[in-house]
Amino acid sequence: MNHNIELVVFDWAGTTTDFGSQAPVQVFDRTFIQYGMHFSREEINAPMGMEKKAHIRRMLSSESAGQRWQDAHHTTWTEEDVEEIYQSFEENLRQVVAEYSQVISGVPETVSQLRSLGIKIGSTTGYTSEIMQYVLPAAKAGGYVPDCVVTPDIAGGSRPTPFMLFECMRQTGIYPPSHVVKVGDTVVDIQEGKNAGAWSVGILTGSNLMGFSQQEYESASGDEIQEKKARARSAYFEAGADLVIDNIRELPAAIEEINARIRAQEER
Protein backbone atom coordinates (compact mmCIF):
# COMPACT_ATOMS: atom_id res chain seq x y z
CA MET A 1 0.00 0.00 0.00
CA ASN A 2 1.21 3.49 -0.90
CA HIS A 3 1.79 5.58 2.22
CA ASN A 4 2.66 8.78 0.37
CA ILE A 5 0.82 11.69 -1.26
CA GLU A 6 -0.70 10.52 -4.54
CA LEU A 7 -2.75 13.55 -5.66
CA VAL A 8 -2.08 17.30 -5.57
CA VAL A 9 -5.09 19.52 -6.24
CA PHE A 10 -4.18 23.05 -7.31
CA ASP A 11 -6.27 26.19 -7.38
CA TRP A 12 -6.09 28.24 -10.59
CA ALA A 13 -5.94 32.08 -10.43
CA GLY A 14 -3.24 33.18 -8.00
CA THR A 15 -1.79 29.68 -7.64
CA THR A 16 -0.95 28.25 -11.08
CA THR A 17 -2.08 31.08 -13.38
CA ASP A 18 -2.76 34.83 -13.14
CA PHE A 19 -0.13 36.11 -10.69
CA GLY A 20 -1.96 37.88 -7.86
CA SER A 21 -5.37 36.66 -9.10
CA GLN A 22 -5.87 39.92 -10.95
CA ALA A 23 -8.63 38.90 -13.41
CA PRO A 24 -11.42 38.47 -10.84
CA VAL A 25 -10.26 41.53 -8.89
CA GLN A 26 -10.37 43.76 -11.97
CA VAL A 27 -13.66 42.30 -13.19
CA PHE A 28 -15.42 42.64 -9.82
CA ASP A 29 -14.27 46.26 -9.71
CA ARG A 30 -15.48 46.94 -13.26
CA THR A 31 -18.81 45.18 -12.67
CA PHE A 32 -19.73 46.97 -9.44
CA ILE A 33 -18.80 50.34 -10.92
CA GLN A 34 -21.51 49.60 -13.52
CA TYR A 35 -23.93 49.38 -10.58
CA GLY A 36 -22.78 52.65 -9.02
CA MET A 37 -20.60 51.10 -6.30
CA HIS A 38 -16.90 51.10 -5.52
CA PHE A 39 -15.19 48.44 -3.42
CA SER A 40 -11.59 48.49 -2.18
CA ARG A 41 -9.24 45.74 -3.27
CA GLU A 42 -9.34 44.37 0.27
CA GLU A 43 -13.14 44.14 0.16
CA ILE A 44 -13.03 42.41 -3.21
CA ASN A 45 -10.32 40.00 -2.10
CA ALA A 46 -11.88 38.97 1.21
CA PRO A 47 -14.23 36.27 -0.22
CA MET A 48 -11.87 35.31 -3.07
CA GLY A 49 -11.87 31.64 -3.99
CA MET A 50 -15.61 31.22 -3.49
CA GLU A 51 -18.00 30.52 -6.34
CA LYS A 52 -18.57 33.92 -7.91
CA LYS A 53 -22.27 34.34 -7.16
CA ALA A 54 -21.59 33.53 -3.51
CA HIS A 55 -18.67 36.00 -3.69
CA ILE A 56 -21.01 38.76 -4.89
CA ARG A 57 -23.52 37.96 -2.16
CA ARG A 58 -20.77 38.07 0.48
CA MET A 59 -19.51 41.45 -0.79
CA LEU A 60 -23.00 42.94 -0.62
CA SER A 61 -23.71 41.54 2.84
CA SER A 62 -21.62 43.95 4.88
CA GLU A 63 -23.38 46.87 6.51
CA SER A 64 -21.21 49.32 4.61
CA ALA A 65 -21.95 47.70 1.23
CA GLY A 66 -25.65 47.57 2.02
CA GLN A 67 -25.62 51.31 2.66
CA ARG A 68 -23.70 51.97 -0.59
CA TRP A 69 -26.28 49.97 -2.51
CA GLN A 70 -29.08 51.89 -0.77
CA ASP A 71 -27.44 55.20 -1.69
CA ALA A 72 -27.04 54.18 -5.33
CA HIS A 73 -30.38 52.43 -5.87
CA HIS A 74 -32.66 53.79 -3.12
CA THR A 75 -33.65 50.28 -2.04
CA THR A 76 -32.09 47.21 -0.48
CA TRP A 77 -30.46 44.64 -2.73
CA THR A 78 -32.23 41.38 -3.53
CA GLU A 79 -31.36 37.95 -4.91
CA GLU A 80 -32.53 39.21 -8.30
CA ASP A 81 -29.84 41.91 -8.05
CA VAL A 82 -27.23 39.28 -7.19
CA GLU A 83 -28.22 37.29 -10.28
CA GLU A 84 -28.05 40.38 -12.50
CA ILE A 85 -24.63 41.41 -11.14
CA TYR A 86 -23.40 37.84 -11.58
CA GLN A 87 -24.44 37.79 -15.24
CA SER A 88 -22.62 41.09 -15.80
CA PHE A 89 -19.56 39.72 -14.00
CA GLU A 90 -19.48 36.60 -16.18
CA GLU A 91 -19.78 38.66 -19.36
CA ASN A 92 -16.98 41.00 -18.28
CA LEU A 93 -14.83 38.05 -17.23
CA ARG A 94 -15.23 36.33 -20.61
CA GLN A 95 -13.75 39.39 -22.26
CA VAL A 96 -10.52 39.48 -20.23
CA VAL A 97 -9.86 36.17 -18.46
CA ALA A 98 -7.66 34.65 -21.18
CA GLU A 99 -5.41 37.74 -21.12
CA TYR A 100 -4.75 37.24 -17.40
CA SER A 101 -4.36 33.46 -17.47
CA GLN A 102 -0.62 33.34 -17.96
CA VAL A 103 1.05 30.44 -16.16
CA ILE A 104 2.97 31.49 -13.06
CA SER A 105 6.74 30.95 -13.14
CA GLY A 106 7.80 27.53 -11.88
CA VAL A 107 4.45 25.79 -12.40
CA PRO A 108 5.33 23.56 -15.40
CA GLU A 109 8.62 22.46 -13.83
CA THR A 110 7.01 21.71 -10.48
CA VAL A 111 4.14 19.76 -12.04
CA SER A 112 6.64 17.74 -14.09
CA GLN A 113 8.64 16.97 -10.95
CA LEU A 114 5.51 15.85 -9.07
CA ARG A 115 4.44 13.62 -11.96
CA SER A 116 7.88 11.99 -11.99
CA LEU A 117 7.10 10.94 -8.41
CA GLY A 118 3.87 9.28 -9.54
CA ILE A 119 1.64 12.10 -8.24
CA LYS A 120 -1.51 13.00 -10.17
CA ILE A 121 -2.47 16.63 -10.71
CA GLY A 122 -6.01 17.84 -10.05
CA SER A 123 -7.46 21.34 -10.01
CA THR A 124 -10.44 23.22 -8.58
CA THR A 125 -11.61 26.78 -9.13
CA GLY A 126 -14.29 29.32 -8.37
CA TYR A 127 -14.76 29.87 -12.13
CA THR A 128 -17.52 28.06 -14.01
CA SER A 129 -16.78 25.37 -16.59
CA GLU A 130 -17.81 27.85 -19.29
CA ILE A 131 -15.22 30.41 -18.15
CA MET A 132 -12.57 27.69 -17.89
CA GLN A 133 -12.91 27.15 -21.65
CA TYR A 134 -11.12 30.50 -22.01
CA VAL A 135 -8.51 29.74 -19.33
CA LEU A 136 -7.42 26.24 -20.38
CA PRO A 137 -5.92 27.10 -23.81
CA ALA A 138 -3.85 29.91 -22.26
CA ALA A 139 -2.60 27.55 -19.54
CA LYS A 140 -1.78 24.85 -22.09
CA ALA A 141 0.19 27.36 -24.15
CA GLY A 142 2.18 28.10 -20.98
CA GLY A 143 2.93 24.43 -20.37
CA TYR A 144 0.34 23.55 -17.71
CA VAL A 145 -2.33 20.88 -18.24
CA PRO A 146 -3.74 19.20 -15.10
CA ASP A 147 -5.26 15.72 -15.11
CA CYS A 148 -8.70 17.05 -14.17
CA VAL A 149 -10.46 20.41 -13.92
CA VAL A 150 -13.39 20.62 -11.50
CA THR A 151 -15.66 23.67 -11.29
CA PRO A 152 -18.53 24.47 -8.88
CA ASP A 153 -21.21 23.76 -11.50
CA ILE A 154 -19.74 20.29 -12.13
CA ALA A 155 -19.36 19.36 -8.45
CA GLY A 156 -22.60 20.89 -7.23
CA GLY A 157 -20.81 22.93 -4.58
CA SER A 158 -17.97 25.39 -4.09
CA ARG A 159 -15.39 26.22 -1.46
CA PRO A 160 -15.16 25.96 1.44
CA THR A 161 -17.16 22.74 0.93
CA PRO A 162 -15.03 19.70 -0.03
CA PHE A 163 -17.12 18.53 -2.99
CA MET A 164 -14.85 19.78 -5.81
CA LEU A 165 -11.87 18.13 -4.18
CA PHE A 166 -13.86 14.90 -3.73
CA GLU A 167 -14.70 15.04 -7.45
CA CYS A 168 -10.97 15.33 -8.26
CA MET A 169 -10.39 12.23 -6.13
CA ARG A 170 -13.17 10.40 -7.97
CA GLN A 171 -11.89 11.34 -11.42
CA THR A 172 -8.29 10.36 -10.63
CA GLY A 173 -9.18 7.31 -8.55
CA ILE A 174 -7.12 8.48 -5.57
CA TYR A 175 -8.19 7.89 -1.95
CA PRO A 176 -8.21 8.26 1.03
CA PRO A 177 -8.11 12.07 1.50
CA SER A 178 -5.02 11.68 3.71
CA HIS A 179 -3.12 10.94 0.47
CA VAL A 180 -4.23 14.24 -1.09
CA VAL A 181 -2.80 17.76 -0.83
CA LYS A 182 -4.77 20.91 -1.67
CA VAL A 183 -2.59 23.84 -2.76
CA GLY A 184 -4.01 27.35 -3.01
CA ASP A 185 -3.68 31.07 -2.43
CA THR A 186 -6.83 31.93 -0.45
CA VAL A 187 -8.30 31.10 2.95
CA VAL A 188 -11.15 29.13 1.34
CA ASP A 189 -8.60 27.00 -0.54
CA ILE A 190 -7.16 25.95 2.79
CA GLN A 191 -10.62 25.33 4.22
CA GLU A 192 -11.57 23.26 1.17
CA GLY A 193 -8.66 20.92 1.79
CA LYS A 194 -9.22 20.62 5.53
CA ASN A 195 -12.97 20.05 5.12
CA ALA A 196 -12.14 17.17 2.79
CA GLY A 197 -9.77 15.59 5.30
CA ALA A 198 -6.80 16.34 3.04
CA TRP A 199 -3.58 18.24 3.68
CA SER A 200 -3.60 21.98 2.86
CA VAL A 201 -0.67 24.09 1.67
CA GLY A 202 -0.74 27.87 1.16
CA ILE A 203 1.45 29.71 -1.36
CA LEU A 204 2.68 33.25 -0.68
CA THR A 205 4.29 34.66 -3.85
CA GLY A 206 1.68 35.47 -6.50
CA SER A 207 -1.18 34.85 -4.08
CA ASN A 208 -4.49 36.62 -3.81
CA LEU A 209 -3.84 36.99 -0.08
CA MET A 210 -0.79 39.14 -0.78
CA GLY A 211 -2.75 41.10 -3.38
CA PHE A 212 0.17 42.22 -5.58
CA SER A 213 0.09 42.15 -9.35
CA GLN A 214 3.35 40.98 -10.93
CA GLN A 215 4.37 44.59 -11.58
CA GLU A 216 3.49 45.68 -8.05
CA TYR A 217 5.40 42.75 -6.58
CA GLU A 218 8.52 43.55 -8.59
CA SER A 219 8.44 47.25 -7.62
CA ALA A 220 7.55 46.80 -3.92
CA SER A 221 10.16 47.26 -1.21
CA GLY A 222 11.57 44.25 0.61
CA ASP A 223 9.95 45.38 3.84
CA GLU A 224 6.53 45.74 2.22
CA ILE A 225 6.80 42.27 0.66
CA GLN A 226 7.83 40.68 3.95
CA GLU A 227 5.00 42.42 5.81
CA LYS A 228 2.43 41.17 3.29
CA LYS A 229 3.90 37.66 3.42
CA ALA A 230 3.74 37.63 7.22
CA ARG A 231 0.05 38.60 7.15
CA ALA A 232 -0.76 36.01 4.51
CA ARG A 233 1.16 33.30 6.37
CA SER A 234 -0.82 34.03 9.53
CA ALA A 235 -4.12 33.94 7.65
CA TYR A 236 -3.24 30.55 6.13
CA PHE A 237 -2.33 29.03 9.48
CA GLU A 238 -5.42 30.48 11.15
CA ALA A 239 -7.48 28.73 8.45
CA GLY A 240 -5.80 25.42 9.30
CA ALA A 241 -2.95 25.18 6.78
CA ASP A 242 -0.53 22.33 7.40
CA LEU A 243 2.31 24.13 5.61
CA VAL A 244 2.93 27.51 3.98
CA ILE A 245 5.52 27.83 1.21
CA ASP A 246 7.03 30.92 -0.39
CA ASN A 247 6.47 29.82 -3.99
CA ILE A 248 5.38 26.80 -5.99
CA ARG A 249 8.94 25.58 -6.56
CA GLU A 250 9.07 24.67 -2.85
CA LEU A 251 6.13 22.28 -3.18
CA PRO A 252 8.08 19.04 -3.85
CA ALA A 253 10.04 19.58 -0.63
CA ALA A 254 6.76 20.29 1.19
CA ILE A 255 5.37 17.01 -0.15
CA GLU A 256 8.42 15.21 1.25
CA GLU A 257 7.74 16.75 4.65
CA ILE A 258 4.08 15.72 4.50
CA ASN A 259 5.08 12.17 3.52
CA ALA A 260 7.35 12.10 6.58
CA ARG A 261 4.44 13.25 8.76
CA ILE A 262 2.22 10.50 7.29
CA ARG A 263 4.83 7.84 8.09
CA ALA A 264 5.29 9.22 11.61
CA GLN A 265 1.52 9.07 12.21
CA GLU A 266 1.34 5.48 10.98
CA GLU A 267 4.21 4.40 13.22
CA ARG A 268 2.45 5.59 16.37
N, C-alpha and C positions, 0 to 999 in steps of 0.2 A: 504493500500500500504506500502511495506517495504521501509523505508527511510535509511537503513543501507547498508554497504558493503555486497555484496552477492557472489562475486567471487574474489579470489586472484590468480593471474597468476605469477608463479615463472619462473625465468630463471633456467638453469641447472648448467653447470660447473661454479664454483665460488660462487654459491648461495645456491643450495641444495646438490650438489655433487662436488667432486674434489676440495678440499680446495685450494684456490689460482688459480684455473683454469689452472692447470699445464699441462694437456694432450695437449691442442692445442698449448701452448707455446713450449713444448718440440718437438712436431711434426713439427711445422713450422720451428724451428731451424734445425732439422734433415733434413727436405725436402730441404730447401734452401742451406744447405751445399752440398747436392748432385748436386746442380746447381752452385757450386763454389762461393756462397755468404754467408756472415755472417751478421746477424742482431742482434742488442742489444735486450735485453728483453723489453726495453721501446718501441723500434720500432715495435716489434712483438705485444705488448700489445695495442698499440694506437688504432687500428681498432677493437679490440676484441669485440665480440658480433654480428658482421656482419656475413652474409652468407659467407662461407669460400672462395668461388671464388672471391667475392667482396673484401674480406679481402686481398687476394693475390694481386689483382689489386691495392688496396690502398697502400700496402707496396711497390710495385714496382714504384709507381707514384711519389715518391719524387725525387728531383734532385740528391741527393746523391745515392739513390738506382739505378737510371737510369745509373749513371756513373759506379757503381759497376757491373751492368749487362754488360755494354759496355766493361769494362775491362776483364770480364770473358769470354764473348762470341763474342766480336768484332763486335757487331751489336746492334741495339736497340731491346727491347723486343716487342713482338706482342701478340695479343689475342690467337694465337696458343700456345705461350709459357705459357700464363696464364692457358690454358686448360691442358697442359701437367703437369705443376707444381701442379695443382689442383688434377689431377688423382694420382700423386705420394703422395700428402698430404693425400688423402683419404685412399690409401693403407697403408701408415705408421700409420694412425690413427686407422684403423681396428685392427692393431696388438697390440696396447697398451691401447686403450680407456677404456676397461673394467677394467684394472688394476687400473686406476686412478679414476674410478667412485664410490668411496666410499662415502656414505652419510655423510654430514657434521653434526657434533654434534648439537643436538637440533632440527633437522628438523622433525623427526617423532613425537616428543612430541608437537611441535608447530602446525604441520598439524592436529594432533588429536584434539588439543584445538580449532583450527579454525573450524573444522568440527562439533564440539559440539555446536558451535554457529550458525550452519546452513549455513556456508560458503563453497562453492564449490572450488575445487583446480584445476586450469589449469596450463599449462606449455608451454613455447616457448623456442626455441633454435636456434643457428646458425648451428647445426649439421643437416645432412640429416636424413630422416626417416630410411635409410639403416644403418647408423652409430648408430642411437638410438636403433636398435635391440641388439647392444652389451651393451649399457648403461643400458637399462631398467631392465634386470635380476639382475645386480649388485645393482641397486637402490632398487629393491624389496627385495633382500636379506638383505639390510640395513634398511628395514622398511618404505620405501617411495614409494608410488604408487599414482600419481595424477589422477584426473578424466579424463583428456585429455592431449595428447602430440601433439603439433603442430610444424611442421618443415617447413622451407622455401619452399621445393618442394611441400608440401601439400597445403600451403596457396597461392602460386604463388607470394611471395614477402617476403623480410626479413627486419630486423631492419635497419634503424629507421622507416620504414613504419609501419602502424598499422595493417596490414592485418592478421598476425598470431594471434594477440590479438583478432581481430574481429572474427576469426575462433574459438577461445576458447569460446567466448561469444555465438556464434551460436551453438556449440556442447553442451554447458551446459545450453543453454536457458536463459542466464542472460543478461538483459539490463535494463536501458541505461548504457553507459560507466561510468557515474558518480557513479555507484554502483560497480565499478571494481577497484582493486588495482593491479598495476604491480610492482613486487619486483625483483630487479636484482643487479648486481655487476659491470656493465659497464655503460658508458655514453649513449650508444645506447639503453640499456635497459630503461633508464629513458626517452629517446626521444620516444621510442616505446609507452610507456604508455601515454605520453603527446600528441603525435600525434593522439592517439585513443580517446582523451577526457577523459581518465581515470586518477586516482591518481597514482603517482609514488613514490616508496620508495627505497632508496639505502641502501645496507648493507656494512659495513666496514670490519669486521673480516672475513677472508677467501676470500676476494674479489680479482678479477683480478686487480682492480684499485690499491690496496695496493701492489700486486705483490709478496707476500711472499708465499712460500710453507709452509706446516704445520711445518716442521722442522725449517725452517728459522724464522717463527713467534715465535716459542717457544724459540729460542736461541737469538732473537733480544733484544736489550736493551729497556727499557721503553721509553726512549726519542726517539729512532728511530721509535718505534711503533706509538707513539703519533704524530710524525712529518708526517709519512705516512698517518695516519688517517686524519689529518688536511687537507692534500693535496687532499685526496680522497673525503672528505666531501665537500670541495670547488668545486671540479669538478662536483659532483652530483648536488649541488645547482645551479651552472652555467648552467647545462643542463636542469634545471627546476624541480628538485625533490621537492616534497611537504614535505617529511620528510626523514631524514637519521638516521638509527639506528645502534648501535654498532654490534649487532649480531641477528640472526634470532629469538632467544627467546624473543626479545623485540617487535616482530611484533604484537602480540595480543593487547598490550597496544597502539601501533601505530594505529591499526585499531579502537580502542576506540576513539582516538583523532580525526581521520578522520570522524568517525560517528558524533562526536560532531560538527565538522566543517560543515558537511552536514546539520545537524539540524539548525545550526546558519544561514546558507545561506537561508534555506527554510523559516525561521521566518522573514527574512527581508522584 
